[in-house]
């Protein structure tokens, strides 16, 4: 399956007619492209703007990001927090977390971003927060486990965004092959069948699942 799920001309046109990329975000993207073996993992201009727009609409006081990478998406999400907002981000690779932290410290949100190294399955329970918004962008084989761990900690009516739910188009194959693609396909079906949430899958970049935890009155 071809990795370009979005027509490149349409992508370029959309970027040209969207708010320009913030200079610090542009610097993160450029450095990641030039120096990181997995540069394709950076959120990028359009997805980053989408995350910022969602955050600005929701005004979340507590954000959890599972998978920091080089810090691009965390800064996009932080842009919508109110003054008393805090974003917690978790990354298992120390070198990526250190790079992300260096960018956080150059941003207006540095003092309100808490970066955590280690296994997210161990870190999350210790944070003891009620989340307004969660961004899931970590190891694909554990997406269902993260979903089940985080959903009870998400406030009623709160939101979760899961990245890479199209996984380079590999979930469209029949049969689905590959460990990560199978895990993402299983996650997508898990969310579809979860009566506690409602969701829409968006064909932005590598696929985003926008998930809302139903309120107690729903």
N, CA, C and O of each residue as an XYZ file, in Angstrom:
872
protein
N       0.859     -1.195      0.000
C       0.000      0.000      0.000
C       0.891      1.240      0.000
O       1.836      1.332      0.784
N       0.589      2.186     -0.877
C       1.398      3.404     -1.002
C       1.266      4.251      0.257
O       0.181      4.373      0.825
N       2.384      4.837      0.687
C       2.386      5.590      1.942
C       1.742      6.967      1.810
O       1.332      7.553      2.812
N       1.646      7.500      0.565
C       1.037      8.816      0.363
C      -0.478      8.671      0.282
O      -1.043      8.514     -0.801
N      -1.127      8.725      1.447
C      -2.573      8.542      1.487
C      -3.305      9.775      0.997
O      -4.436      9.679      0.523
N      -2.665     10.942      1.107
C      -3.256     12.195      0.656
C      -2.529     12.639     -0.610
O      -1.299     12.663     -0.652
N      -3.290     12.985     -1.631
C      -2.704     13.447     -2.882
C      -1.738     14.603     -2.600
O      -2.150     15.598     -2.004
N      -0.467     14.504     -3.008
C       0.503     15.552     -2.699
C       0.064     16.950     -3.147
O       0.324     17.927     -2.444
N      -0.593     17.059     -4.300
C      -1.066     18.364     -4.752
C      -2.122     18.930     -3.802
O      -2.133     20.126     -3.514
N      -3.003     18.064     -3.323
C      -4.021     18.509     -2.368
C      -3.380     18.923     -1.053
O      -3.797     19.901     -0.433
N      -2.358     18.173     -0.624
C      -1.632     18.503      0.596
C      -0.985     19.885      0.473
O      -1.106     20.717      1.372
N      -0.302     20.119     -0.641
C       0.367     21.396     -0.860
C      -0.641     22.547     -0.924
O      -0.389     23.628     -0.390
N      -1.772     22.312     -1.573
C      -2.803     23.345     -1.680
C      -3.374     23.665     -0.306
O      -3.586     24.832      0.024
N      -3.623     22.634      0.497
C      -4.163     22.834      1.840
C      -3.187     23.619      2.710
O      -3.596     24.510      3.454
N      -1.908     23.294      2.623
C      -0.906     24.011      3.415
C      -0.815     25.471      2.983
O      -0.643     26.359      3.818
N      -0.930     25.720      1.674
C      -0.826     27.087      1.154
C      -1.996     27.959      1.586
O      -1.888     29.185      1.611
N      -3.114     27.326      1.927
C      -4.305     28.075      2.308
C      -4.636     27.922      3.789
O      -5.762     28.187      4.210
N      -3.666     27.501      4.564
C      -3.810     27.399      6.013
C      -2.868     28.394      6.678
O      -1.941     28.898      6.044
N      -3.105     28.673      7.948
C      -2.238     29.566      8.700
C      -0.789     29.083      8.591
O      -0.535     27.891      8.760
N       0.157     29.967      8.316
C       1.557     29.546      8.169
C       2.087     28.867      9.431
O       1.622     29.124     10.541
N       3.051     28.012      9.230
C       3.650     27.267     10.329
C       4.429     28.208     11.244
O       5.180     29.064     10.776
N       4.245     28.046     12.527
C       4.979     28.819     13.529
C       6.490     28.599     13.331
O       6.913     27.476     13.056
N       7.303     29.651     13.467
C       8.744     29.502     13.227
C       9.416     28.440     14.103
O      10.281     27.709     13.620
N       9.035     28.341     15.379
C       9.645     27.330     16.239
C       9.251     25.932     15.783
O      10.082     25.023     15.779
N       7.987     25.753     15.399
C       7.545     24.457     14.886
C       8.272     24.121     13.586
O       8.651     22.973     13.353
N       8.457     25.121     12.757
C       9.192     24.915     11.514
C      10.626     24.472     11.786
O      11.162     23.620     11.077
N      11.240     25.045     12.806
C      12.605     24.671     13.178
C      12.653     23.231     13.694
O      13.580     22.487     13.375
N      11.650     22.838     14.493
C      11.583     21.446     14.980
C      11.464     20.488     13.812
O      12.179     19.488     13.744
N      10.548     20.795     12.879
C      10.331     19.919     11.736
C      11.586     19.797     10.884
O      11.943     18.702     10.449
N      12.256     20.924     10.645
C      13.457     20.913      9.812
C      14.577     20.106     10.470
O      15.236     19.302      9.811
N      14.789     20.322     11.761
C      15.841     19.594     12.476
C      15.542     18.102     12.491
O      16.442     17.279     12.324
N      14.270     17.758     12.693
C      13.882     16.349     12.734
C      14.106     15.690     11.369
O      14.613     14.572     11.290
N      13.727     16.385     10.309
C      13.916     15.838      8.959
C      15.401     15.599      8.656
O      15.766     14.612      8.018
N      16.241     16.516      9.122
C      17.659     16.451      8.786
C      18.447     15.457      9.635
O      19.455     14.911      9.186
N      17.981     15.223     10.873
C      18.827     14.486     11.814
C      18.202     13.228     12.410
O      18.898     12.467     13.082
N      16.915     12.987     12.186
C      16.271     11.857     12.854
C      15.941     10.751     11.856
O      15.409     11.009     10.776
N      16.260      9.531     12.231
C      16.015      8.383     11.353
C      14.526      8.124     11.138
O      14.134      7.488     10.159
N      13.708      8.616     12.050
C      12.256      8.389     11.950
C      11.527      9.729     11.779
O      10.513      9.985     12.428
N      12.051     10.557     10.913
C      11.518     11.910     10.741
C      10.056     11.919     10.304
O       9.339     12.887     10.557
N       9.609     10.842      9.648
C       8.217     10.786      9.191
C       7.218     10.824     10.343
O       6.025     11.035     10.124
N       7.701     10.621     11.573
C       6.811     10.576     12.729
C       6.403     11.968     13.218
O       5.476     12.076     14.021
N       7.052     13.018     12.767
C       6.711     14.358     13.229
C       5.334     14.748     12.689
O       5.008     14.429     11.546
N       4.530     15.431     13.494
C       3.148     15.719     13.106
C       3.056     16.554     11.836
O       2.265     16.238     10.947
N       3.844     17.607     11.739
C       3.838     18.419     10.534
C       2.785     19.513     10.547
O       1.962     19.606     11.457
N       2.836     20.341      9.504
C       2.091     21.587      9.437
C       0.576     21.405      9.594
O      -0.013     21.964     10.520
N      -0.061     20.638      8.712
C      -1.523     20.554      8.735
C      -2.042     19.829      9.976
O      -2.975     20.295     10.630
N      -1.434     18.690     10.296
C      -1.887     17.972     11.487
C      -1.642     18.809     12.734
O      -2.471     18.839     13.643
N      -0.501     19.487     12.771
C      -0.217     20.344     13.913
C      -1.242     21.449     14.078
O      -1.682     21.735     15.192
N      -1.627     22.076     12.962
C      -2.661     23.109     13.019
C      -3.993     22.550     13.487
O      -4.721     23.202     14.236
N      -4.310     21.339     13.044
C      -5.538     20.706     13.494
C      -5.520     20.510     15.011
O      -6.507     20.798     15.688
N      -4.399     20.022     15.542
C      -4.283     19.828     16.984
C      -4.421     21.159     17.731
O      -5.072     21.232     18.773
N      -3.805     22.198     17.189
C      -3.916     23.517     17.811
C      -5.351     24.017     17.797
O      -5.840     24.531     18.803
N      -6.024     23.872     16.671
C      -7.408     24.330     16.555
C      -8.316     23.587     17.535
O      -9.155     24.202     18.193
N      -8.152     22.270     17.633
C      -8.951     21.480     18.582
C      -8.689     21.955     20.008
O      -9.623     22.141     20.788
N      -7.415     22.150     20.343
C      -7.076     22.599     21.683
C      -7.648     23.980     21.979
O      -8.114     24.234     23.090
N      -7.615     24.861     21.007
C      -8.161     26.206     21.221
C      -9.682     26.184     21.351
O     -10.254     27.015     22.057
N     -10.332     25.255     20.688
C     -11.775     25.116     20.840
C     -12.135     24.563     22.219
O     -13.099     25.010     22.840
N     -11.356     23.591     22.692
C     -11.680     22.911     23.945
C     -11.171     23.656     25.178
O     -11.759     23.546     26.254
N     -10.081     24.415     25.027
C      -9.438     25.102     26.162
C      -9.151     24.132     27.316
O      -9.571     24.389     28.444
N      -8.454     23.037     27.060
C      -8.242     22.010     28.089
C      -7.274     22.467     29.178
O      -6.224     23.041     28.890
N      -7.639     22.205     30.426
C      -6.764     22.556     31.551
C      -5.709     21.476     31.792
O      -4.614     21.771     32.272
N      -6.037     20.234     31.460
C      -5.093     19.138     31.662
C      -5.033     18.288     30.388
O      -6.018     17.685     29.962
N      -3.835     18.268     29.802
C      -3.598     17.515     28.572
C      -2.562     16.429     28.852
O      -1.562     16.671     29.528
N      -2.810     15.241     28.329
C      -1.840     14.150     28.390
C      -1.442     13.787     26.967
O      -2.299     13.554     26.115
N      -0.143     13.740     26.716
C       0.373     13.260     25.445
C       1.201     12.009     25.697
O       2.157     12.037     26.472
N       0.835     10.916     25.045
C       1.579      9.661     25.163
C       2.409      9.513     23.896
O       1.892      9.108     22.855
N       3.687      9.839     23.981
C       4.588      9.837     22.834
C       4.979     11.251     22.445
O       4.288     11.892     21.653
N       6.085     11.745     22.997
C       6.521     13.132     22.770
C       7.194     13.312     21.417
O       6.962     14.307     20.730
N       8.030     12.347     21.034
C       8.933     12.422     19.886
C       9.795     13.679     20.041
O      10.450     13.817     21.074
N       9.831     14.591     19.083
C      10.708     15.758     19.203
C       9.976     17.026     19.635
O      10.539     18.119     19.572
N       8.724     16.888     20.074
C       8.045     17.993     20.738
C       7.062     18.800     19.913
O       6.409     19.698     20.446
N       6.941     18.506     18.631
C       6.095     19.303     17.737
C       4.638     19.295     18.191
O       4.039     20.355     18.373
N       4.069     18.116     18.371
C       2.642     18.017     18.695
C       2.331     18.581     20.080
O       1.264     19.159     20.286
N       3.240     18.420     21.020
C       3.008     18.965     22.364
C       2.848     20.483     22.315
O       1.969     21.041     22.971
N       3.692     21.139     21.544
C       3.587     22.600     21.434
C       2.296     23.014     20.733
O       1.696     24.033     21.074
N       1.877     22.226     19.761
C       0.606     22.521     19.085
C      -0.556     22.412     20.062
O      -1.434     23.275     20.076
N      -0.573     21.373     20.871
C      -1.641     21.168     21.846
C      -1.597     22.214     22.954
O      -2.639     22.676     23.419
N      -0.399     22.586     23.374
C      -0.254     23.554     24.472
C      -0.807     24.922     24.105
O      -1.175     25.700     24.985
N      -0.868     25.220     22.820
C      -1.314     26.546     22.376
C      -2.746     26.864     22.774
O      -3.123     28.035     22.836
N      -3.549     25.843     23.045
C      -4.944     26.087     23.403
C      -5.233     26.070     24.890
O      -6.375     26.283     25.297
N      -4.226     25.822     25.708
C      -4.455     25.754     27.153
C      -4.741     27.127     27.736
O      -4.186     28.118     27.262
N      -5.602     27.213     28.761
C      -5.726     28.470     29.498
C      -4.473     28.716     30.334
O      -3.573     27.877     30.371
N      -4.417     29.846     30.994
C      -3.204     30.226     31.739
C      -2.838     29.225     32.830
O      -1.661     29.068     33.155
N      -3.840     28.544     33.401
C      -3.553     27.574     34.465
C      -3.451     26.153     33.919
O      -3.454     25.194     34.690
N      -3.359     26.009     32.593
C      -3.288     24.685     31.985
C      -1.916     24.049     32.129
O      -0.894     24.733     32.180
N      -1.917     22.712     32.194
C      -0.686     21.933     32.266
C      -0.770     20.796     31.263
O      -1.793     20.119     31.161
N       0.315     20.591     30.521
C       0.413     19.466     29.603
C       1.494     18.518     30.096
O       2.628     18.930     30.338
N       1.142     17.254     30.243
C       2.100     16.212     30.602
C       2.388     15.390     29.351
O       1.460     14.928     28.688
N       3.653     15.206     29.026
C       4.022     14.421     27.858
C       5.043     13.357     28.252
O       5.936     13.606     29.062
N       4.898     12.167     27.665
C       5.701     11.006     28.058
C       6.444     10.469     26.844
O       5.857     10.294     25.776
N       7.746     10.205     27.012
C       8.564      9.673     25.922
C       9.552      8.652     26.489
O      10.196      8.902     27.508
N       9.664      7.506     25.826
C      10.550      6.451     26.317
C      11.989      6.611     25.852
O      12.890      6.001     26.428
N      12.230      7.440     24.796
C      13.583      7.630     24.277
C      14.200      8.895     24.872
O      13.755      9.999     24.560
N      15.223      8.752     25.728
C      15.797      9.912     26.415
C      16.304     11.002     25.479
O      16.150     12.188     25.772
N      16.913     10.612     24.345
C      17.476     11.616     23.441
C      16.364     12.450     22.791
O      16.527     13.655     22.601
N      15.245     11.821     22.452
C      14.129     12.568     21.884
C      13.512     13.498     22.917
O      13.160     14.635     22.605
N      13.381     13.012     24.147
C      12.790     13.823     25.207
C      13.661     15.042     25.510
O      13.140     16.135     25.731
N      14.975     14.861     25.521
C      15.887     15.982     25.783
C      15.792     17.031     24.669
O      15.801     18.231     24.941
N      15.702     16.577     23.428
C      15.553     17.512     22.316
C      14.235     18.263     22.411
O      14.191     19.480     22.232
N      13.160     17.532     22.693
C      11.850     18.167     22.834
C      11.869     19.205     23.947
O      11.328     20.300     23.794
N      12.495     18.858     25.066
C      12.555     19.772     26.207
C      13.281     21.067     25.828
O      12.915     22.147     26.291
N      14.303     20.954     24.991
C      15.033     22.151     24.575
C      14.139     23.081     23.763
O      14.275     24.302     23.839
N      13.227     22.503     22.987
C      12.276     23.321     22.230
C      11.178     23.872     23.135
O      10.757     25.017     22.974
N      10.719     23.069     24.076
C       9.701     23.563     25.017
C      10.202     24.813     25.729
O       9.457     25.773     25.923
N      11.471     24.787     26.115
C      12.035     25.897     26.874
C      12.174     27.170     26.038
O      12.355     28.254     26.591
N      12.091     27.049     24.718
C      12.123     28.228     23.845
C      10.725     28.771     23.565
O      10.576     29.817     22.933
N       9.715     28.070     24.031
C       8.331     28.424     23.719
C       7.690     29.204     24.858
O       8.248     29.254     25.954
N       6.532     29.814     24.625
C       5.818     30.502     25.704
C       5.199     29.543     26.713
O       4.726     29.970     27.766
N       5.200     28.242     26.397
C       4.497     27.266     27.240
C       5.452     26.390     28.052
O       5.015     25.468     28.740
N       6.750     26.677     27.973
C       7.738     25.807     28.598
C       7.468     25.489     30.050
O       7.621     24.342     30.469
N       7.066     26.488     30.834
C       6.849     26.274     32.263
C       5.586     25.474     32.551
O       5.371     25.020     33.675
N       4.750     25.304     31.523
C       3.487     24.571     31.722
C       3.480     23.207     31.045
O       2.447     22.542     30.976
N       4.643     22.798     30.546
C       4.781     21.467     29.966
C       5.648     20.621     30.889
O       6.788     20.981     31.183
N       5.114     19.516     31.336
C       5.832     18.574     32.201
C       6.231     17.370     31.362
O       5.370     16.633     30.882
N       7.525     17.168     31.183
C       8.012     16.057     30.373
C       8.457     14.908     31.271
O       9.126     15.113     32.284
N       8.072     13.701     30.880
C       8.352     12.501     31.671
C       9.021     11.454     30.791
O       8.543     11.157     29.696
N      10.126     10.897     31.272
C      10.784      9.816     30.570
C      10.361      8.477     31.130
O      10.049      8.357     32.315
N      10.351      7.453     30.258
C      10.046      6.109     30.737
C       8.849      5.486     30.059
O       8.350      5.974     29.045
N       8.400      4.387     30.652
C       7.280      3.602     30.132
C       5.969      4.274     30.524
O       5.689      4.460     31.708
N       5.173      4.634     29.531
C       3.916      5.340     29.795
C       2.982      4.528     30.688
O       2.223      5.100     31.470
N       3.031      3.208     30.579
C       2.169      2.374     31.403
C       2.495      2.529     32.891
O       1.639      2.328     33.752
N       3.740      2.890     33.170
C       4.162      3.109     34.556
C       4.000      4.566     34.979
O       3.722      4.854     36.143
N       4.178      5.483     34.025
C       4.129      6.912     34.349
C       2.703      7.399     34.577
O       2.450      8.145     35.523
N       1.773      6.988     33.726
C       0.412      7.536     33.751
C      -0.269      7.397     35.117
O      -0.845      8.373     35.597
N      -0.228      6.223     35.763
C      -0.917      6.121     37.056
C      -0.388      7.073     38.121
O      -1.122      7.476     39.023
N       0.889      7.432     38.013
C       1.481      8.320     39.008
C       1.151      9.781     38.821
O       1.445     10.591     39.700
N       0.549     10.145     37.704
C       0.259     11.558     37.436
C      -0.978     12.040     38.177
O      -1.092     13.225     38.488
N      -1.894     11.144     38.461
C      -3.070     11.440     39.278
C      -3.799     12.706     38.820
O      -4.004     13.644     39.590
N      -4.177     12.698     37.557
C      -4.913     13.825     36.977
C      -6.224     13.333     36.371
O      -6.380     12.155     36.049
N      -7.151     14.258     36.225
C      -8.357     14.031     35.441
C      -8.156     14.791     34.130
O      -8.064     16.019     34.132
N      -8.088     14.071     33.021
C      -7.680     14.666     31.758
C      -8.856     15.265     30.993
O      -9.959     14.718     30.986
N      -8.595     16.395     30.355
C      -9.570     17.007     29.449
C      -9.323     16.579     28.005
O     -10.257     16.461     27.212
N      -8.044     16.346     27.674
C      -7.664     15.996     26.314
C      -6.446     15.079     26.369
O      -5.484     15.351     27.089
N      -6.497     13.998     25.606
C      -5.385     13.041     25.529
C      -5.002     12.868     24.069
O      -5.867     12.692     23.212
N      -3.696     12.919     23.783
C      -3.195     12.639     22.436
C      -2.364     11.378     22.504
O      -1.352     11.328     23.203
N      -2.790     10.359     21.777
C      -2.143      9.050     21.794
C      -1.315      8.876     20.524
O      -1.860      8.809     19.422
N       0.008      8.803     20.687
C       0.910      8.702     19.542
C       2.167      7.955     19.957
O       3.280      8.457     19.801
N       1.982      6.752     20.488
C       3.103      5.974     21.010
C       3.172      4.628     20.287
O       2.690      4.506     19.161
N       3.767      3.618     20.927
C       3.910      2.303     20.305
C       2.542      1.701     19.994
O       1.665      1.626     20.854
N       2.389      1.278     18.751
C       1.066      0.908     18.238
C       0.519     -0.362     18.882
O      -0.695     -0.511     19.025
N       1.400     -1.272     19.269
C       0.926     -2.547     19.819
C       0.245     -2.365     21.177
O      -0.459     -3.263     21.639
N       0.449     -1.219     21.815
C      -0.161     -0.980     23.125
C      -1.308      0.029     23.089
O      -1.756      0.484     24.141
N      -1.789      0.383     21.902
C      -2.862      1.375     21.821
C      -4.091      0.966     22.633
O      -4.669      1.796     23.334
N      -4.488     -0.273     22.549
C      -5.679     -0.709     23.300
C      -5.415     -0.609     24.796
O      -6.291     -0.191     25.553
N      -4.232     -0.985     25.222
C      -3.892     -0.884     26.648
C      -3.896      0.568     27.121
O      -4.402      0.867     28.203
N      -3.335      1.473     26.314
C      -3.361      2.893     26.672
C      -4.798      3.407     26.733
O      -5.163      4.141     27.651
N      -5.597      3.022     25.762
C      -7.004      3.445     25.712
C      -7.715      3.035     27.000
O      -8.416      3.836     27.618
N      -7.525      1.788     27.392
C      -8.214      1.277     28.583
C      -7.673      1.905     29.867
O      -8.414      2.054     30.838
N      -6.416      2.268     29.884
C      -5.844      2.911     31.061
C      -6.307      4.357     31.187
O      -6.596      4.826     32.288
N      -6.377      5.062     30.061
C      -6.634      6.505     30.077
C      -8.126      6.829     30.151
O      -8.509      7.804     30.798
N      -8.969      6.036     29.505
C     -10.383      6.394     29.409
C     -11.037      6.632     30.778
O     -11.794      7.593     30.914
N     -10.782      5.802     31.793
C     -11.371      6.085     33.103
C     -10.865      7.382     33.736
O     -11.521      7.942     34.614
N      -9.703      7.859     33.293
C      -9.112      9.088     33.835
C      -9.519     10.322     33.039
O      -9.186     11.449     33.406
N     -10.242     10.096     31.944
C     -10.719     11.188     31.096
C     -12.061     11.670     31.644
O     -12.944     10.860     31.928
N     -12.215     12.975     31.792
C     -13.472     13.482     32.350
C     -14.636     13.162     31.414
O     -14.436     13.058     30.204
N     -15.840     13.006     31.946
C     -17.003     12.823     31.074
C     -17.113     13.979     30.082
O     -17.043     15.144     30.475
N     -17.283     13.666     28.821
C     -17.282     14.690     27.786
C     -15.900     15.075     27.314
O     -15.759     15.933     26.443
N     -14.853     14.438     27.889
C     -13.477     14.718     27.491
C     -13.129     14.063     26.168
O     -13.892     13.256     25.637
N     -11.958     14.426     25.640
C     -11.587     14.041     24.287
C     -10.247     13.316     24.234
O      -9.332     13.601     25.008
N     -10.156     12.377     23.307
C      -8.914     11.686     23.017
C      -8.693     11.735     21.503
O      -9.642     11.612     20.729
N      -7.439     11.914     21.089
C      -7.082     11.869     19.677
C      -6.006     10.801     19.514
O      -4.958     10.869     20.157
N      -6.259      9.824     18.664
C      -5.282      8.769     18.396
C      -4.698      8.973     17.005
O      -5.434      9.136     16.032
N      -3.385      8.963     16.916
C      -2.691      9.194     15.646
C      -2.381      7.863     14.954
O      -2.390      6.801     15.576
N      -2.108      7.955     13.652
C      -1.657      6.823     12.835
C      -2.684      5.707     12.707
O      -2.312      4.541     12.576
N      -3.977      6.047     12.742
C      -5.001      4.999     12.698
C      -5.208      4.422     11.296
O      -5.958      3.459     11.137
N      -4.559      4.993     10.282
C      -4.532      4.375      8.954
C      -3.222      3.635      8.695
O      -3.110      2.870      7.737
N      -2.256      3.863      9.536
C      -0.929      3.235      9.521
C      -0.395      3.011      8.102
O      -0.263      1.881      7.632
N      -0.097      4.119      7.452
C       0.524      4.110      6.116
C      -0.330      3.379      5.081
O       0.184      2.926      4.058
N      -1.610      3.267      5.341
C      -2.502      2.579      4.430
C      -2.532      1.072      4.611
O      -3.289      0.384      3.926
N      -1.725      0.552      5.516
C      -1.635     -0.903      5.670
C      -2.904     -1.516      6.268
O      -3.167     -2.704      6.077
N      -3.690     -0.713      6.988
C      -4.945     -1.252      7.533
C      -5.987     -1.454      6.435
O      -7.014     -2.091      6.666
N      -5.727     -0.914      5.239
C      -6.656     -1.058      4.124
C      -6.432     -2.360      3.365
O      -7.248     -2.731      2.521
N      -5.346     -3.052      3.650
C      -5.037     -4.289      2.951
C      -5.936     -5.429      3.438
O      -6.464     -5.385      4.549
N      -6.100     -6.430      2.603
C      -6.912     -7.596      2.957
C      -6.178     -8.861      2.508
O      -6.139     -9.174      1.318
N      -5.594     -9.587      3.472
C      -5.679     -9.341      4.911
C      -4.656     -8.299      5.369
O      -3.690     -8.005      4.664
N      -4.886     -7.750      6.559
C      -3.931     -6.815      7.155
C      -2.703     -7.599      7.588
O      -2.818     -8.627      8.255
N      -1.526     -7.109      7.209
C      -0.283     -7.803      7.529
C       0.628     -6.871      8.336
O       0.514     -5.649      8.249
N       1.514     -7.452      9.104
C       2.463     -6.672      9.886
C       1.954     -6.444     11.298
O       0.766     -6.211     11.523
N       2.878     -6.518     12.235
C       2.519     -6.428     13.654
C       1.830     -5.125     14.008
O       0.789     -5.129     14.665
N       2.407     -4.007     13.576
C       1.832     -2.706     13.928
C       0.503     -2.457     13.225
O      -0.435     -1.939     13.831
N       0.423     -2.820     11.966
C      -0.829     -2.632     11.230
C      -1.947     -3.460     11.849
O      -3.074     -2.982     11.984
N      -1.644     -4.691     12.222
C      -2.655     -5.542     12.875
C      -3.090     -4.924     14.202
O      -4.270     -4.952     14.550
N      -2.130     -4.368     14.938
C      -2.460     -3.752     16.230
C      -3.356     -2.529     16.045
O      -4.304     -2.332     16.805
N      -3.058     -1.709     15.040
C      -3.883     -0.527     14.783
C      -5.271     -0.935     14.306
O      -6.265     -0.339     14.723
N      -5.355     -1.940     13.439
C      -6.661     -2.423     12.989
C      -7.482     -2.926     14.167
O      -8.684     -2.671     14.245
N      -6.838     -3.637     15.081
C      -7.528     -4.124     16.278
C      -7.990     -2.954     17.157
O      -9.082     -2.981     17.725
N      -7.136     -1.927     17.256
C      -7.507     -0.751     18.042
C      -8.709     -0.036     17.432
O      -9.636      0.350     18.144
N      -8.688      0.138     16.126
C      -9.800      0.817     15.460
C     -11.117      0.084     15.701
O     -12.149      0.711     15.941
N     -11.074     -1.244     15.635
C     -12.279     -2.028     15.898
C     -12.679     -1.945     17.373
O     -13.864     -1.949     17.704
N     -11.681     -1.870     18.251
C     -11.943     -1.748     19.689
C     -12.693     -0.450     19.993
O     -13.661     -0.448     20.753
N     -12.239      0.648     19.395
C     -12.896      1.937     19.597
C     -14.299      1.923     18.992
O     -15.256      2.399     19.603
N     -14.404      1.371     17.787
C     -15.713      1.297     17.120
C     -16.747      0.599     17.993
O     -17.917      0.982     18.006
N     -16.314     -0.427     18.723
C     -17.232     -1.248     19.516
C     -17.335     -0.806     20.974
O     -18.023     -1.450     21.766
N     -16.664      0.278     21.332
C     -16.654      0.755     22.725
C     -17.864      1.656     22.965
O     -17.921      2.773     22.450
N     -18.826      1.175     23.741
C     -20.073      1.919     23.975
C     -19.862      3.157     24.832
O     -20.770      3.980     24.951
N     -18.684      3.309     25.431
C     -18.416      4.465     26.305
C     -18.048      5.715     25.517
O     -17.998      6.810     26.078
N     -17.788      5.558     24.217
C     -17.293      6.684     23.434
C     -18.067      6.818     22.125
O     -18.780      5.913     21.692
N     -17.892      7.995     21.515
C     -18.291      8.201     20.123
C     -17.077      8.749     19.402
O     -16.242      9.410     20.019
N     -16.960      8.486     18.104
C     -15.706      8.783     17.428
C     -15.924      9.037     15.952
O     -16.916      8.608     15.363
N     -14.960      9.752     15.366
C     -14.907      9.935     13.918
C     -13.462      9.750     13.486
O     -12.548     10.313     14.088
N     -13.258      8.946     12.427
C     -11.926      8.757     11.874
C     -11.716      9.771     10.760
O     -12.521      9.876      9.836
N     -10.629     10.509     10.863
C     -10.319     11.572      9.916
C      -9.139     11.175      9.046
O      -8.149     10.633      9.536
N      -9.250     11.445      7.759
C      -8.178     11.083      6.828
C      -7.180     12.225      6.681
O      -6.885     12.679      5.576
N      -6.672     12.673      7.818
C      -5.616     13.682      7.874
C      -4.288     12.957      8.041
O      -4.124     12.148      8.953
N      -3.341     13.252      7.153
C      -1.996     12.670      7.202
C      -2.094     11.143      7.279
O      -2.522     10.513      6.312
N      -1.707     10.535      8.403
C      -1.724      9.073      8.535
C      -2.963      8.586      9.280
O      -3.001      7.457      9.770
N      -3.975      9.448      9.361
C      -5.219      9.071     10.008
C      -5.266      9.471     11.470
O      -4.373      9.123     12.243
N      -6.302     10.202     11.852
C      -6.534     10.582     13.243
C      -7.921     10.086     13.662
O      -8.888     10.226     12.913
N      -8.010      9.517     14.839
C      -9.304      9.155     15.403
C      -9.637     10.174     16.493
O      -8.931     10.282     17.495
N     -10.713     10.911     16.282
C     -11.183     11.888     17.257
C     -12.261     11.202     18.098
O     -13.302     10.802     17.577
N     -12.008     11.073     19.381
C     -12.834     10.265     20.277
C     -13.373     11.132     21.407
O     -12.619     11.872     22.039
N     -14.659     11.042     21.658
C     -15.273     11.761     22.780
C     -15.833     10.763     23.783
O     -16.616      9.883     23.425
N     -15.427     10.903     25.039
C     -16.004     10.081     26.100
C     -17.407     10.590     26.399
O     -17.597     11.771     26.686
N     -18.371      9.711     26.331
C     -19.745     10.108     26.557
C     -19.921     10.646     27.972
O     -19.312     10.138     28.914
N     -20.742     11.657     28.119
C     -21.013     12.200     29.446
C     -21.948     11.262     30.184
O     -22.555     10.377     29.581
N     -22.062     11.455     31.489
C     -22.917     10.591     32.312
C     -24.377     10.697     31.934
O     -25.162      9.796     32.228
N     -24.760     11.807     31.272
C     -26.145     12.005     30.886
C     -26.452     11.428     29.503
O     -27.613     11.348     29.100
N     -25.392     11.024     28.775
C     -25.586     10.557     27.405
C     -26.239      9.186     27.381
O     -26.479      8.635     26.307
